[in-house]
Amino acid sequence: MGYGQHQSFYLRDRWLNKAIRHLRNDNRFLYDKEAFEKIGLGKNMVQSLKYWVVATGVVEEVYNEKRNKIHLITKLGEILYRYDKFIKFQDSASILHYHMCKQKEPSTAWYWFFNELKETMTTKESLTQELINWVKENENKPFSNNSLKKDIDCLIKLYTAGQSNMDPEEVIQSPLSKLSILEEKKGIIYKRNLSISKVGLTALMYVLLDYRAKENIDTVSVDELVNQPSLWGKVFNMNRTTIVNALTELSMRDKDPVYFVRTNNLDLIRIPNVDSLEFLKEEYSRKVEILA
């Protein structure tokens, strides 16, 4: 599992765009000692960006034939760079959030917070202690409590920076702040239920298609969508009513709709056999045409 790799810097607006632009020309750009000058960020921020591009799924870190680490832009990264460079679409923020939360690495604190944590109202101190307790039960290697504390601090800022003008250092928003899934008031952290519009139907369908491919399944139950890690209820903190309403809307799609299947009093959803990234590319090309 992974902890404290963000150098305490939450992801800023336009960082992903800057990284992809440079990586298109040099897949070892983020390992360049002069990268911070070329990209216009501090040295520690470049180290942070190296983490964020992988955590959000827009870049994959691999080894080349010389056994040097390189960054390859994923198909998701290319789609976002082409159609939504500055993460203006609500769906894009939701998809980046999903990639951070869907598995235990490299963003363990995010996976835990959205998939395992039951509380929807708590304090930063309680969150840190609960994360420490969970990691103790699930981790075999040594870890630093301080790294986990930094993870909680960074996670909260990622979704709340810019909500208050009290701290001038937090005026710069994250591309994920538009989700409004977290709110901080007087030291209390609130996890908010997201509406369909806050997530976006395109993002919801993308998650279903990605989950279908990852799990090698073609149906999923409403209960699973509500309670299963990496699915809507957990990742987006959506309640059952909102989930059913979203499924109803997705069942009315002209192309590749989902289908309700009633089996043994169990509501199952048949997911179309469509590649998640091809779906996203088609949806985004249509969005851009409409906006143009």
KOLBA-800792 format. One record per residue: residue number from 1; x, y, z of N, C-alpha, C in turn. Coordinates in steps of 0.1 Angstrom, whole numbers, plus 5000, padded with zeros to 4 digits. Layout:
N
<node NUM <X Y Z> <X Y Z> <X Y Z>> ...
***
This chain:
292
<node 1 <5009 4988 5000> <5000 5000 5000> <5009 5012 5000>> <node 2 <5003 5024 4996> <5011 5036 4995> <5007 5047 5004>> <node 3 <5017 5054 5010> <5014 5065 5019> <5023 5077 5016>> <node 4 <5018 5089 5018> <5026 5101 5019> <5035 5104 5007>> <node 5 <5030 5101 4995> <5039 5102 4983> <5036 5116 4976>> <node 6 <5027 5124 4982> <5023 5136 4975> <5031 5149 4980>> <node 7 <5041 5146 4989> <5049 5157 4994> <5041 5168 5001>> <node 8 <5029 5164 5006> <5019 5173 5013> <5013 5184 5004>> <node 9 <5015 5183 4990> <5008 5192 4981> <4996 5185 4975>> <node 10 <4985 5191 4976> <4973 5185 4969> <4974 5189 4954>> <node 11 <4967 5182 4946> <4967 5184 4932> <4960 5197 4928>> <node 12 <4968 5205 4921> <4963 5219 4917> <4957 5218 4903>> <node 13 <4948 5228 4900> <4943 5230 4887> <4954 5232 4877>> <node 14 <4953 5226 4866> <4962 5227 4854> <4975 5219 4856>> <node 15 <4977 5213 4867> <4989 5205 4869> <4990 5193 4860>> <node 16 <4978 5186 4858> <4978 5174 4850> <4981 5178 4835>> <node 17 <4975 5189 4831> <4977 5194 4817> <4992 5197 4815>> <node 18 <4998 5204 4824> <5012 5207 4823> <5021 5195 4822>> <node 19 <5018 5185 4830> <5025 5173 4830> <5024 5165 4817>> <node 20 <5012 5163 4813> <5009 5156 4800> <5016 5163 4788>> <node 21 <5015 5176 4788> <5021 5184 4777> <5036 5181 4776>> <node 22 <5043 5181 4787> <5057 5178 4787> <5061 5164 4785>> <node 23 <5052 5155 4790> <5055 5140 4789> <5053 5136 4774>> <node 24 <5045 5143 4767> <5043 5139 4753> <5056 5141 4745>> <node 25 <5064 5149 4749> <5077 5152 4743> <5089 5144 4749>> <node 26 <5087 5141 4762> <5098 5134 4769> <5092 5126 4781>> <node 27 <5093 5113 4779> <5086 5104 4789> <5094 5103 4802>> <node 28 <5106 5109 4802> <5113 5110 4815> <5114 5124 4820>> <node 29 <5105 5132 4815> <5105 5146 4819> <5105 5148 4834>> <node 30 <5096 5141 4841> <5095 5143 4856> <5107 5137 4864>> <node 31 <5116 5131 4857> <5129 5127 4863> <5140 5137 4860>> <node 32 <5137 5146 4851> <5147 5157 4847> <5150 5166 4859>> <node 33 <5163 5168 4862> <5167 5176 4874> <5162 5191 4871>> <node 34 <5160 5195 4859> <5156 5208 4856> <5141 5209 4853>> <node 35 <5134 5199 4856> <5119 5199 4853> <5112 5210 4860>> <node 36 <5116 5213 4872> <5109 5223 4880> <5110 5236 4874>> <node 37 <5121 5240 4867> <5122 5252 4860> <5114 5252 4847>> <node 38 <5114 5241 4840> <5108 5241 4827> <5092 5241 4829>> <node 39 <5088 5235 4840> <5073 5234 4842> <5068 5246 4851>> <node 40 <5077 5253 4857> <5073 5264 4866> <5067 5260 4879>> <node 41 <5073 5250 4885> <5068 5245 4898> <5080 5243 4907>> <node 42 <5078 5243 4920> <5089 5240 4929> <5094 5226 4928>> <node 43 <5106 5223 4933> <5111 5209 4932> <5102 5199 4939>> <node 44 <5098 5202 4951> <5089 5193 4958> <5075 5191 4951>> <node 45 <5071 5202 4945> <5058 5201 4937> <5060 5192 4925>> <node 46 <5071 5192 4919> <5073 5182 4908> <5073 5168 4913>> <node 47 <5079 5166 4925> <5078 5152 4931> <5064 5149 4934>> <node 48 <5056 5158 4938> <5042 5156 4941> <5035 5153 4928>> <node 49 <5037 5160 4918> <5031 5158 4905> <5034 5144 4900>> <node 50 <5046 5139 4902> <5050 5126 4898> <5040 5115 4904>> <node 51 <5036 5118 4916> <5026 5109 4923> <5012 5111 4917>> <node 52 <5008 5124 4915> <4994 5127 4911> <4991 5121 4897>> <node 53 <5000 5122 4888> <4997 5118 4874> <4994 5103 4874>> <node 54 <5001 5095 4883> <4999 5081 4884> <4986 5078 4891>> <node 55 <4984 5084 4903> <4973 5082 4911> <4960 5084 4904>> <node 56 <4959 5094 4896> <4947 5098 4889> <4945 5090 4876>> <node 57 <4954 5081 4872> <4953 5072 4861> <4956 5078 4847>> <node 58 <4961 5091 4847> <4964 5097 4834> <4978 5093 4829>> <node 59 <4986 5087 4837> <5000 5083 4834> <5002 5069 4840>> <node 60 <5010 5061 4833> <5015 5048 4839> <5030 5049 4840>> <node 61 <5035 5045 4851> <5049 5044 4854> <5054 5030 4851>> <node 62 <5064 5029 4841> <5069 5016 4837> <5084 5018 4835>> <node 63 <5091 5006 4832> <5105 5006 4829> <5107 5005 4814>> <node 64 <5117 5012 4809> <5121 5011 4795> <5131 5000 4793>> <node 65 <5136 4998 4781> <5145 4987 4778> <5159 4989 4786>> <node 66 <5162 5001 4790> <5174 5004 4798> <5172 5002 4813>> <node 67 <5160 4998 4816> <5156 4996 4831> <5155 5010 4838>> <node 68 <5152 5020 4830> <5149 5033 4836> <5134 5035 4837>> <node 69 <5130 5042 4848> <5116 5045 4849> <5112 5056 4839>> <node 70 <5100 5054 4832> <5095 5064 4823> <5080 5065 4826>> <node 71 <5074 5076 4821> <5060 5078 4823> <5053 5077 4809>> <node 72 <5044 5068 4808> <5036 5067 4795> <5022 5073 4798>> <node 73 <5018 5081 4789> <5004 5087 4790> <4994 5076 4787>> <node 74 <4984 5074 4795> <4974 5064 4793> <4964 5069 4783>> <node 75 <4955 5060 4778> <4945 5064 4769> <4936 5074 4776>> <node 76 <4933 5072 4789> <4925 5082 4796> <4932 5095 4796>> <node 77 <4945 5096 4799> <4952 5108 4798> <4951 5115 4785>> <node 78 <4952 5107 4774> <4952 5113 4761> <4938 5119 4758>> <node 79 <4927 5112 4762> <4914 5116 4760> <4911 5130 4768>> <node 80 <4916 5130 4780> <4914 5142 4788> <4922 5154 4782>> <node 81 <4934 5151 4777> <4942 5161 4772> <4936 5167 4759>> <node 82 <4930 5158 4751> <4924 5163 4739> <4911 5170 4741>> <node 83 <4902 5165 4750> <4889 5170 4751> <4886 5179 4763>> <node 84 <4894 5177 4774> <4891 5185 4786> <4904 5187 4794>> <node 85 <4913 5195 4787> <4926 5197 4793> <4926 5203 4807>> <node 86 <4916 5212 4810> <4916 5219 4822> <4906 5213 4832>> <node 87 <4901 5201 4829> <4891 5194 4838> <4879 5203 4841>> <node 88 <4873 5208 4831> <4861 5216 4832> <4848 5208 4834>> <node 89 <4848 5196 4828> <4836 5187 4828> <4835 5181 4842>> <node 90 <4823 5181 4848> <4821 5174 4861> <4825 5159 4860>> <node 91 <4822 5153 4848> <4825 5139 4846> <4840 5136 4848>> <node 92 <4849 5146 4843> <4863 5144 4843> <4868 5143 4858>> <node 93 <4863 5153 4866> <4867 5153 4880> <4862 5140 4887>> <node 94 <4851 5135 4883> <4845 5123 4890> <4854 5111 4886>> <node 95 <4858 5110 4873> <4866 5099 4868> <4880 5099 4875>> <node 96 <4886 5111 4876> <4899 5111 4883> <4898 5107 4897>> <node 97 <4887 5111 4904> <4884 5107 4918> <4882 5092 4919>> <node 98 <4875 5087 4909> <4873 5072 4909> <4886 5064 4908>> <node 99 <4895 5069 4899> <4908 5062 4898> <4916 5063 4910>> <node 100 <4915 5073 4918> <4922 5074 4931> <4916 5065 4941>> <node 101 <4903 5062 4941> <4897 5055 4951> <4894 5040 4948>> <node 102 <4896 5036 4936> <4891 5023 4932> <4900 5011 4937>> <node 103 <4912 5014 4941> <4921 5003 4946> <4930 5008 4957>> <node 104 <4937 4999 4964> <4944 5003 4976> <4958 5010 4972>> <node 105 <4963 5008 4960> <4975 5015 4957> <4973 5023 4944>> <node 106 <4980 5035 4943> <4990 5040 4952> <4984 5049 4963>> <node 107 <4970 5051 4963> <4964 5061 4972> <4956 5054 4982>> <node 108 <4963 5047 4992> <4956 5039 5002> <4947 5047 5010>> <node 109 <4950 5059 5014> <4942 5067 5023> <4929 5070 5016>> <node 110 <4929 5072 5003> <4917 5076 4995> <4908 5063 4994>> <node 111 <4914 5052 4991> <4907 5039 4991> <4899 5037 5004>> <node 112 <4907 5039 5015> <4901 5036 5028> <4890 5046 5031>> <node 113 <4892 5059 5029> <4883 5069 5033> <4869 5067 5026>> <node 114 <4870 5064 5013> <4857 5063 5005> <4851 5049 5005>> <node 115 <4859 5039 5007> <4854 5025 5006> <4852 5018 5019>> <node 116 <4860 5022 5029> <4860 5014 5042> <4854 5022 5054>> <node 117 <4856 5035 5054> <4852 5044 5065> <4837 5045 5065>> <node 118 <4831 5042 5077> <4816 5043 5078> <4811 5057 5081>> <node 119 <4819 5064 5089> <4814 5077 5094> <4813 5087 5083>> <node 120 <4803 5096 5084> <4801 5107 5074> <4804 5120 5080>> <node 121 <4806 5120 5093> <4809 5133 5100> <4819 5130 5111>> <node 122 <4831 5136 5111> <4842 5133 5120> <4852 5145 5120>> <node 123 <4862 5143 5128> <4873 5153 5129> <4885 5148 5122>> <node 124 <4894 5157 5119> <4907 5153 5113> <4915 5143 5122>> <node 125 <4915 5146 5135> <4922 5138 5145> <4916 5124 5145>> <node 126 <4903 5123 5145> <4897 5110 5145> <4900 5102 5133>> <node 127 <4899 5109 5121> <4902 5103 5109> <4916 5097 5109>> <node 128 <4926 5105 5113> <4940 5100 5114> <4941 5087 5122>> <node 129 <4935 5087 5134> <4936 5076 5143> <4930 5064 5137>> <node 130 <4918 5066 5131> <4911 5054 5125> <4919 5049 5113>> <node 131 <4925 5057 5105> <4933 5052 5094> <4945 5045 5099>> <node 132 <4952 5050 5110> <4963 5043 5116> <4959 5029 5120>> <node 133 <4947 5028 5127> <4942 5015 5132> <4939 5005 5120>> <node 134 <4934 5011 5109> <4930 5002 5098> <4943 4997 5091>> <node 135 <4953 5006 5090> <4966 5002 5083> <4973 4992 5092>> <node 136 <4973 4993 5105> <4979 4983 5114> <4973 4969 5111>> <node 137 <4960 4969 5109> <4953 4956 5107> <4956 4950 5093>> <node 138 <4959 4959 5083> <4960 4954 5069> <4974 4955 5063>> <node 139 <4983 4960 5070> <4997 4963 5064> <5007 4953 5071>> <node 140 <5015 4947 5062> <5026 4938 5067> <5039 4945 5069>> <node 141 <5041 4956 5063> <5054 4963 5063> <5053 4975 5073>> <node 142 <5065 4980 5078> <5065 4992 5087> <5059 5004 5079>> <node 143 <5053 5013 5087> <5047 5025 5081> <5049 5036 5092>> <node 144 <5048 5049 5087> <5049 5060 5096> <5036 5067 5099>> <node 145 <5033 5068 5111> <5020 5075 5115> <5020 5089 5110>> <node 146 <5031 5096 5109> <5032 5109 5104> <5028 5110 5089>> <node 147 <5032 5099 5081> <5028 5099 5067> <5013 5097 5066>> <node 148 <5007 5090 5074> <4992 5088 5074> <4985 5101 5078>> <node 149 <4991 5108 5087> <4985 5121 5091> <4986 5131 5079>> <node 150 <4997 5131 5072> <4999 5139 5060> <4989 5135 5049>> <node 151 <4986 5122 5048> <4976 5118 5038> <4962 5123 5041>> <node 152 <4958 5123 5054> <4945 5128 5058> <4945 5143 5055>> <node 153 <4955 5150 5059> <4955 5165 5056> <4954 5168 5041>> <node 154 <4961 5160 5033> <4961 5163 5019> <4948 5159 5013>> <node 155 <4942 5148 5017> <4930 5143 5012> <4919 5154 5014>> <node 156 <4918 5159 5026> <4908 5169 5029> <4910 5182 5021>> <node 157 <4923 5186 5019> <4925 5198 5011> <4922 5196 4997>> <node 158 <4924 5184 4992> <4922 5181 4978> <4907 5184 4974>> <node 159 <4898 5181 4983> <4884 5183 4980> <4878 5196 4986>> <node 160 <4885 5203 4995> <4879 5215 5002> <4887 5228 4999>> <node 161 <4899 5227 4994> <4907 5239 4992> <4899 5249 4983>> <node 162 <4898 5261 4988> <4890 5272 4981> <4876 5274 4986>> <node 163 <4872 5264 4995> <4858 5266 5001> <4858 5278 5010>> <node 164 <4869 5281 5017> <4870 5293 5026> <4882 5302 5021>> <node 165 <4880 5315 5023> <4890 5324 5019> <4899 5328 5031>> <node 166 <4897 5321 5042> <4904 5324 5054> <4919 5321 5053>> <node 167 <4923 5311 5046> <4937 5308 5044> <4941 5311 5030>> <node 168 <4950 5321 5028> <4954 5325 5014> <4961 5314 5007>> <node 169 <4968 5304 5014> <4975 5294 5007> <4966 5283 5001>> <node 170 <4953 5284 5005> <4943 5274 5000> <4933 5280 4990>> <node 171 <4936 5291 4985> <4927 5298 4975> <4928 5290 4962>> <node 172 <4940 5284 4959> <4941 5277 4946> <4934 5264 4947>> <node 173 <4924 5262 4939> <4916 5250 4940> <4922 5238 4933>> <node 174 <4917 5227 4937> <4920 5214 4930> <4910 5211 4920>> <node 175 <4913 5204 4909> <4902 5201 4899> <4892 5192 4905>> <node 176 <4894 5186 4917> <4884 5177 4923> <4875 5185 4933>> <node 177 <4878 5197 4936> <4870 5205 4946> <4856 5207 4940>> <node 178 <4854 5206 4927> <4841 5209 4921> <4831 5197 4924>> <node 179 <4836 5186 4929> <4827 5175 4933> <4819 5179 4945>> <node 180 <4825 5187 4954> <4819 5190 4967> <4815 5178 4975>> <node 181 <4823 5168 4975> <4820 5155 4982> <4824 5157 4997>> <node 182 <4833 5166 5000> <4837 5169 5014> <4835 5184 5017>> <node 183 <4832 5186 5030> <4831 5200 5034> <4837 5200 5048>> <node 184 <4844 5211 5051> <4850 5213 5064> <4844 5225 5071>> <node 185 <4838 5223 5082> <4833 5234 5090> <4836 5233 5104>> <node 186 <4843 5244 5109> <4847 5244 5124> <4853 5232 5129>> <node 187 <4863 5226 5121> <4870 5215 5125> <4863 5201 5122>> <node 188 <4851 5202 5117> <4843 5189 5114> <4844 5187 5099>> <node 189 <4847 5174 5096> <4847 5170 5082> <4834 5163 5079>> <node 190 <4827 5167 5068> <4815 5161 5064> <4816 5155 5050>> <node 191 <4812 5142 5049> <4812 5135 5036> <4798 5137 5031>> <node 192 <4797 5143 5019> <4784 5147 5014> <4779 5136 5003>> <node 193 <4766 5134 5003> <4760 5125 4993> <4761 5133 4980>> <node 194 <4765 5127 4969> <4766 5133 4956> <4753 5130 4948>> <node 195 <4749 5141 4941> <4737 5139 4932> <4742 5134 4918>> <node 196 <4733 5130 4910> <4737 5126 4896> <4744 5136 4889>> <node 197 <4740 5149 4890> <4746 5160 4882> <4760 5163 4887>> <node 198 <4762 5161 4900> <4776 5163 4906> <4786 5153 4901>> <node 199 <4781 5141 4899> <4790 5131 4893> <4791 5131 4878>> <node 200 <4779 5131 4872> <4778 5131 4858> <4774 5117 4853>> <node 201 <4765 5116 4844> <4760 5103 4839> <4772 5096 4831>> <node 202 <4780 5104 4824> <4791 5098 4816> <4801 5091 4825>> <node 203 <4804 5098 4836> <4813 5092 4846> <4807 5080 4853>> <node 204 <4794 5080 4856> <4788 5068 4862> <4788 5056 4852>> <node 205 <4786 5059 4840> <4786 5048 4830> <4801 5043 4828>> <node 206 <4810 5052 4828> <4824 5048 4827> <4828 5039 4838>> <node 207 <4824 5042 4850> <4827 5034 4862> <4821 5020 4860>> <node 208 <4809 5019 4856> <4803 5006 4853> <4810 4998 4843>> <node 209 <4814 5004 4832> <4821 4997 4821> <4835 4993 4826>> <node 210 <4842 5001 4834> <4855 4998 4839> <4854 4987 4849>> <node 211 <4844 4987 4857> <4842 4977 4867> <4839 4963 4860>> <node 212 <4831 4964 4850> <4828 4952 4842> <4840 4945 4837>> <node 213 <4849 4953 4831> <4861 4947 4825> <4871 4942 4836>> <node 214 <4872 4950 4847> <4881 4946 4858> <4877 4933 4865>> <node 215 <4864 4932 4867> <4859 4920 4874> <4854 4909 4865>> <node 216 <4855 4911 4852> <4850 4901 4842> <4836 4896 4844>> <node 217 <4827 4906 4846> <4813 4903 4848> <4805 4910 4838>> <node 218 <4792 4907 4837> <4783 4914 4828> <4770 4919 4835>> <node 219 <4769 4916 4848> <4758 4921 4856> <4763 4925 4870>> <node 220 <4755 4934 4876> <4758 4939 4889> <4745 4942 4896>> <node 221 <4744 4939 4908> <4731 4942 4915> <4730 4956 4921>> <node 222 <4718 4960 4924> <4717 4974 4930> <4724 4974 4943>> <node 223 <4722 4963 4951> <4729 4962 4964> <4744 4964 4963>> <node 224 <4750 4958 4953> <4764 4959 4950> <4768 4973 4947>> <node 225 <4760 4980 4939> <4763 4994 4935> <4762 5003 4947>> <node 226 <4754 4999 4957> <4753 5007 4969> <4764 5004 4979>> <node 227 <4768 4991 4980> <4777 4987 4991> <4791 4982 4987>> <node 228 <4793 4979 4975> <4806 4973 4970> <4817 4983 4969>> <node 229 <4829 4981 4974> <4840 4990 4972> <4842 4992 4957>> <node 230 <4846 5004 4954> <4849 5008 4940> <4837 5011 4931>> <node 231 <4825 5010 4937> <4813 5013 4929> <4806 5026 4935>> <node 232 <4795 5029 4928> <4789 5043 4930> <4787 5047 4945>> <node 233 <4780 5038 4952> <4776 5041 4966> <4788 5045 4975>> <node 234 <4799 5038 4973> <4811 5041 4981> <4819 5052 4975>> <node 235 <4823 5051 4963> <4832 5061 4957> <4826 5075 4957>> <node 236 <4813 5076 4953> <4807 5089 4952> <4797 5092 4963>> <node 237 <4797 5083 4973> <4788 5085 4985> <4774 5087 4980>> <node 238 <4769 5079 4971> <4755 5081 4966> <4746 5072 4973>> <node 239 <4734 5077 4976> <4724 5068 4983> <4716 5060 4973>> <node 240 <4709 5050 4978> <4702 5040 4970> <4692 5047 4960>> <node 241 <4685 5057 4965> <4675 5063 4956> <4682 5070 4945>> <node 242 <4693 5077 4947> <4700 5084 4936> <4706 5074 4927>> <node 243 <4711 5062 4932> <4716 5052 4923> <4705 5046 4914>> <node 244 <4694 5043 4919> <4683 5038 4911> <4678 5048 4901>> <node 245 <4678 5061 4904> <4674 5071 4895> <4685 5072 4884>> <node 246 <4697 5071 4887> <4708 5071 4877> <4707 5059 4868>> <node 247 <4704 5048 4873> <4703 5036 4865> <4691 5037 4855>> <node 248 <4680 5043 4860> <4669 5046 4851> <4672 5055 4840>> <node 249 <4680 5065 4843> <4684 5074 4832> <4694 5067 4822>> <node 250 <4703 5059 4827> <4712 5051 4818> <4705 5040 4810>> <node 251 <4693 5036 4815> <4686 5026 4808> <4678 5032 4796>> <node 252 <4677 5045 4796> <4670 5052 4785> <4680 5057 4774>> <node 253 <4693 5054 4775> <4702 5058 4765> <4698 5052 4752>> <node 254 <4700 5059 4741> <4697 5054 4728> <4707 5043 4724>> <node 255 <4720 5046 4728> <4731 5036 4724> <4736 5030 4736>> <node 256 <4738 5017 4736> <4743 5009 4747> <4738 5012 4761>> <node 257 <4724 5011 4762> <4718 5013 4775> <4721 5002 4785>> <node 258 <4720 5004 4798> <4720 4994 4808> <4706 4988 4808>> <node 259 <4704 4975 4813> <4691 4969 4814> <4689 4964 4828>> <node 260 <4677 4966 4833> <4672 4960 4845> <4668 4945 4843>> <node 261 <4673 4936 4851> <4670 4922 4850> <4665 4917 4864>> <node 262 <4653 4912 4864> <4647 4908 4877> <4649 4893 4878>> <node 263 <4657 4888 4887> <4660 4873 4889> <4659 4870 4904>> <node 264 <4650 4860 4907> <4648 4856 4921> <4647 4868 4931>> <node 265 <4638 4877 4927> <4636 4889 4935> <4648 4898 4937>> <node 266 <4658 4896 4928> <4670 4904 4929> <4671 4913 4917>> <node 267 <4673 4926 4920> <4674 4936 4909> <4689 4936 4904>> <node 268 <4691 4931 4892> <4704 4930 4885> <4704 4940 4874>> <node 269 <4716 4945 4871> <4718 4955 4860> <4727 4948 4850>> <node 270 <4722 4947 4838> <4731 4941 4827> <4739 4953 4821>> <node 271 <4752 4951 4822> <4761 4962 4817> <4765 4959 4803>> <node 272 <4764 4968 4793> <4767 4966 4779> <4782 4962 4778>> <node 273 <4785 4954 4768> <4799 4950 4765> <4806 4961 4757>> <node 274 <4810 4971 4763> <4816 4983 4756> <4829 4987 4764>> <node 275 <4839 4990 4756> <4852 4994 4762> <4850 5008 4769>> <node 276 <4854 5009 4782> <4851 5021 4789> <4858 5033 4783>> <node 277 <4870 5032 4777> <4877 5043 4772> <4872 5047 4758>> <node 278 <4867 5037 4750> <4861 5040 4737> <4848 5048 4740>> <node 279 <4841 5043 4750> <4828 5050 4754> <4831 5064 4757>> <node 280 <4841 5066 4766> <4845 5080 4771> <4849 5089 4759>> <node 281 <4857 5084 4750> <4862 5092 4739> <4850 5096 4730>> <node 282 <4840 5087 4728> <4829 5090 4720> <4820 5101 4727>> <node 283 <4818 5099 4740> <4810 5108 4747> <4816 5122 4748>> <node 284 <4829 5123 4749> <4836 5136 4750> <4837 5143 4737>> <node 285 <4838 5135 4726> <4839 5141 4713> <4825 5148 4710>> <node 286 <4814 5141 4715> <4801 5147 4713> <4799 5159 4721>> <node 287 <4804 5158 4734> <4802 5170 4743> <4809 5182 4737>> <node 288 <4821 5180 4732> <4829 5191 4726> <4822 5197 4714>> <node 289 <4816 5188 4706> <4809 5193 4694> <4797 5202 4698>> <node 290 <4790 5197 4709> <4778 5205 4713> <4782 5218 4719>> <node 291 <4793 5218 4727> <4798 5231 4733> <4803 5240 4722>> <node 292 <4809 5235 4711> <4814 5243 4700> <4803 5249 4692>> 
***
